[in-house]
Amino acid sequence: MGKLAYGIMGHLILMTTLVHGQLPHTGISTESGVLDGIYVQEHIPTKRVIPYSQLREADVIWSKRIWRTIDLKEKLNHPLYYPEEPVSDRMSLWDVIKYGALEEGSLTVYDLNGVDLDDQFRFPVKPTNGNLTDPTYLKKLKSMFSNEVVVQKLDENDEPMFDEDGNELYDTVMEEYVSTDIIRYELKEDWFFDKQKSVKDVRIIGISPVVYATNENGDILGTKNLFWLYFPECRYVFQNFFVYNRQNDARRISFDDLFWKRMFASYIHKETNVFDRTIDTYEDGVKALLESERIKKEMFQIEHDLWHL
């Protein structure tokens, strides 16, 4: 009787998934309805966010805001970068962000509005009339995930088009960024010491994808932040997508778990300062890395010295 009950329950879970649409990475193919595995993956796709512990201003006796860079070329950060194309049970962090913002509509994108490194969440991309199907809003939102590319105009025979003077004609199109275009992520986070619990802790405030900035010819001019996302809002999306586990496929974690457990490699590129400047404005090369390590070491030592403040 017990086995029958479990069999019926599993069948109902499977049918519910097929009827109501695919949950993020359940292992069931949306196109064919085939279960690509030996069981329905329901733990992570239905996982709830672990809430932050209660924090009062009176309990915070020390805090520091820093900005951190996650370089996707680092081996430890590969689970954020791969797979380049979504597979049956995994997708990259960039594809998760696109899913949350463009398909599910649960993520709010914050525009830089022409201001470099504006991470204060001042310019949310939202419809002015509250209509999520407004064409102007959708065009603006999609442009945040795309890049203007100059391409040659072609006729119906795919032949180049020319003007009356014999000059080639070009047109500007929007080309959507893909996972391989993202070179790193930047985090904005607050470190603090909670005297009520006697612990030093951290809360991620924002996350921003970074790509190469190019000119019309495709030459790389530098890097640019695409937009900022409010991380506490992202957690409700990140919690339901699998991250690759090198040791055990049956014990994968979510992207929210990855950030919660600090399972990534990074370096500090800015700390709060009177000039509001980044490290690369006054140091470069090895000196910039040493300055980053100095800030990191200072934050480590402050935990041991707090009781002497």
C-alpha positions in Angstrom: 0.0 0.0 0.0 2.9 2.4 0.8 4.6 1.7 -2.5 1.3 2.3 -4.3 0.8 5.6 -2.6 4.3 6.8 -3.4 3.8 5.7 -7.0 0.6 7.7 -7.3 2.2 10.7 -5.7 5.1 10.6 -8.2 2.8 10.2 -11.1 0.8 13.2 -9.9 3.9 15.3 -9.6 5.0 14.3 -13.1 1.5 15.1 -14.6 1.3 18.4 -12.8 4.7 19.4 -14.1 3.7 18.5 -17.7 0.2 20.2 -17.5 1.2 23.5 -15.8 4.5 24.0 -17.6 8.0 23.1 -16.8 9.4 24.3 -13.5 13.0 25.5 -13.8 15.2 22.4 -14.4 12.9 19.6 -13.2 14.6 17.3 -15.7 11.5 17.0 -17.8 11.8 18.1 -21.4 9.2 20.7 -22.3 9.1 19.7 -25.9 8.7 15.9 -25.6 7.6 15.4 -22.0 10.4 12.9 -21.5 12.0 12.6 -18.1 15.7 13.0 -18.7 16.9 11.1 -15.6 15.7 8.6 -13.0 13.6 10.9 -10.9 11.8 14.3 -11.1 14.1 16.9 -9.7 11.8 18.8 -7.4 14.0 19.9 -4.4 15.7 22.9 -6.0 12.9 23.9 -8.4 10.5 24.2 -5.5 13.0 25.5 -2.9 12.1 28.5 -0.8 14.4 31.4 0.1 16.1 31.2 3.4 15.2 34.5 5.0 17.9 36.8 6.4 18.1 36.9 10.2 16.6 40.0 11.9 19.0 42.9 12.1 18.6 46.1 14.0 20.6 49.3 13.5 21.4 49.3 17.2 23.1 45.9 16.9 25.5 46.9 14.1 28.6 48.3 15.8 30.7 48.3 12.6 30.1 48.1 8.9 31.8 48.6 5.6 30.5 48.7 2.0 32.7 47.2 -0.7 32.4 46.4 -4.4 33.7 43.1 -5.6 34.6 41.6 -9.0 33.9 38.0 -10.0 36.0 37.2 -13.0 34.4 34.4 -15.0 37.8 33.2 -16.3 38.6 32.0 -12.8 38.1 28.2 -12.5 36.1 28.4 -9.3 33.6 30.7 -11.1 33.0 28.5 -14.1 29.6 27.3 -12.6 28.4 30.8 -13.1 29.6 30.9 -16.8 28.8 27.5 -18.1 26.9 25.9 -19.9 27.2 28.3 -22.8 23.8 27.1 -24.0 21.0 25.9 -21.6 20.9 22.1 -21.1 18.2 19.9 -19.7 19.1 20.5 -16.0 21.4 23.6 -16.0 21.9 27.0 -17.4 24.4 29.8 -16.8 23.7 32.7 -14.4 23.2 35.1 -17.4 20.5 32.8 -18.8 18.9 32.7 -15.3 18.8 36.5 -15.2 17.3 36.7 -18.7 14.7 34.2 -17.7 13.8 36.1 -14.5 13.7 39.5 -16.2 12.3 38.8 -19.8 10.2 35.6 -19.4 9.0 35.5 -15.8 9.1 39.2 -15.2 10.1 38.9 -11.6 13.4 40.8 -11.8 13.6 44.6 -11.9 16.4 45.9 -14.1 18.0 49.2 -13.0 19.4 51.3 -15.7 22.6 53.2 -15.3 21.0 56.1 -17.2 24.3 57.2 -18.7 26.0 57.4 -15.3 29.1 55.2 -15.0 28.9 52.7 -12.1 25.5 54.1 -10.9 24.6 51.3 -8.4 22.0 53.2 -6.3 19.0 51.6 -8.0 17.6 55.0 -9.0 16.3 54.2 -12.5 14.2 51.1 -12.6 13.0 49.9 -16.0 9.3 49.7 -15.4 6.2 50.6 -17.5 4.9 54.1 -16.6 1.3 53.0 -17.0 1.7 49.7 -15.1 1.0 47.7 -18.3 3.6 45.0 -18.6 2.7 44.5 -22.3 3.4 48.1 -23.2 5.5 48.1 -26.4 7.7 51.0 -25.3 8.5 49.3 -22.0 9.2 46.0 -23.7 11.5 47.6 -26.2 13.4 49.4 -23.4 13.7 46.2 -21.3 15.0 44.1 -24.2 17.5 46.8 -25.1 19.1 46.3 -21.7 20.0 42.8 -22.8 21.1 43.7 -26.3 23.9 45.6 -28.1 23.6 47.9 -31.1 25.5 46.2 -34.0 26.1 47.8 -37.5 25.5 45.2 -40.2 25.6 45.5 -44.0 22.2 45.7 -45.8 21.4 42.8 -48.0 18.7 42.4 -50.7 16.4 39.4 -51.1 19.3 37.5 -52.7 21.6 38.2 -49.8 23.7 40.5 -52.0 25.1 43.7 -50.6 23.1 46.9 -51.2 24.5 50.1 -52.5 23.3 53.7 -52.7 23.3 55.9 -55.9 27.0 56.8 -55.4 28.0 53.2 -55.1 28.6 53.2 -51.3 27.6 50.2 -49.3 24.5 50.5 -47.2 24.6 49.6 -43.5 21.9 49.3 -40.9 21.9 49.2 -37.0 20.3 46.2 -35.4 19.9 45.0 -31.8 21.9 41.8 -31.1 21.0 40.0 -27.8 23.9 39.3 -25.5 24.5 35.6 -24.9 26.2 33.8 -22.0 29.6 33.9 -23.6 29.5 37.7 -23.8 29.5 38.1 -20.0 33.1 38.5 -18.8 32.5 39.1 -15.1 29.9 40.1 -12.5 30.3 42.9 -10.0 28.8 42.7 -6.5 27.9 45.5 -4.1 27.8 44.2 -0.5 27.8 45.4 3.1 30.0 43.7 5.7 28.9 44.3 9.3 29.5 43.1 12.9 26.3 42.1 14.8 26.9 42.5 18.5 23.7 40.7 19.3 25.0 37.4 17.7 28.7 38.3 18.1 29.4 37.5 14.4 30.7 39.3 11.4 28.4 38.8 8.4 27.8 40.0 4.9 24.7 40.9 2.8 24.9 41.2 -1.0 23.0 44.3 -2.1 23.4 44.3 -5.8 24.8 42.4 -8.8 25.7 43.7 -12.2 26.8 41.8 -15.4 29.8 43.2 -17.3 30.6 42.9 -21.0 33.2 44.3 -23.4 32.5 47.8 -24.8 33.1 47.9 -28.5 32.9 50.4 -31.3 31.1 50.1 -34.7 33.9 48.0 -36.1 33.8 45.5 -33.2 37.0 46.8 -31.6 37.2 46.4 -27.9 37.3 49.8 -26.1 37.0 48.6 -22.5 34.3 47.2 -20.4 30.8 48.3 -19.4 28.2 47.4 -16.8 24.9 46.5 -18.5 22.6 47.2 -15.5 22.2 46.5 -11.8 19.9 44.1 -10.1 18.7 44.3 -6.5 20.1 41.0 -5.0 17.4 40.4 -2.3 14.9 40.3 -5.2 17.2 38.1 -7.3 17.3 35.4 -4.6 13.7 34.4 -5.3 14.8 33.5 -8.9 18.3 32.2 -8.1 17.0 29.7 -5.6 15.3 27.6 -8.2 18.1 26.9 -10.6 20.8 24.3 -10.3 24.5 24.9 -10.0 27.0 22.3 -11.1 28.5 20.1 -8.4 31.9 18.7 -9.3 31.6 15.9 -6.7 28.0 14.7 -6.9 25.2 15.3 -9.4 22.6 14.3 -6.8 23.7 17.0 -4.4 23.6 20.1 -6.5 22.9 23.5 -4.9 21.1 26.6 -6.2 22.7 29.9 -7.3 21.3 31.4 -4.1 23.2 28.8 -2.1 26.3 29.5 -4.1 26.3 33.2 -3.1 25.1 32.4 0.4 28.1 30.1 1.0 30.5 32.4 -0.9 31.5 29.7 -3.3 33.2 32.0 -5.8 36.5 33.7 -6.4 36.7 37.5 -6.4 38.7 40.6 -5.6 37.8 44.0 -4.2 37.8 46.9 -6.7 36.3 49.6 -4.4 35.6 50.4 -0.8 33.7 53.3 0.7 35.9 56.4 0.7 35.6 60.1 0.8 36.5 60.5 -2.9 34.0 57.7 -4.0 36.7 56.4 -6.3 37.7 52.9 -7.4 41.1 51.3 -6.8 42.0 51.5 -10.5 41.8 55.3 -10.3 44.9 55.6 -8.0 46.6 52.2 -8.4 47.1 49.8 -11.4 48.6 46.4 -12.1 50.1 44.6 -9.2 49.7 47.6 -6.9 45.9 47.5 -7.5 45.9 43.8 -6.5 48.0 44.5 -3.4 45.6 47.3 -2.4 42.7 44.9 -2.8 44.4 42.4 -0.5 45.1 45.2 2.0 41.4 46.0 2.2 40.6 42.3 2.6 43.2 41.9 5.3 42.0 45.0 7.2 38.4 43.6 7.2 39.7 40.3 8.5 41.7 42.0 11.3 38.8 44.3 12.4 36.8 41.2 13.5 39.5 40.4 16.0 39.9 43.9 17.2 36.2 44.9 17.5 36.0 44.4 21.2 38.8 47.0 21.7 36.8 49.8 19.9 
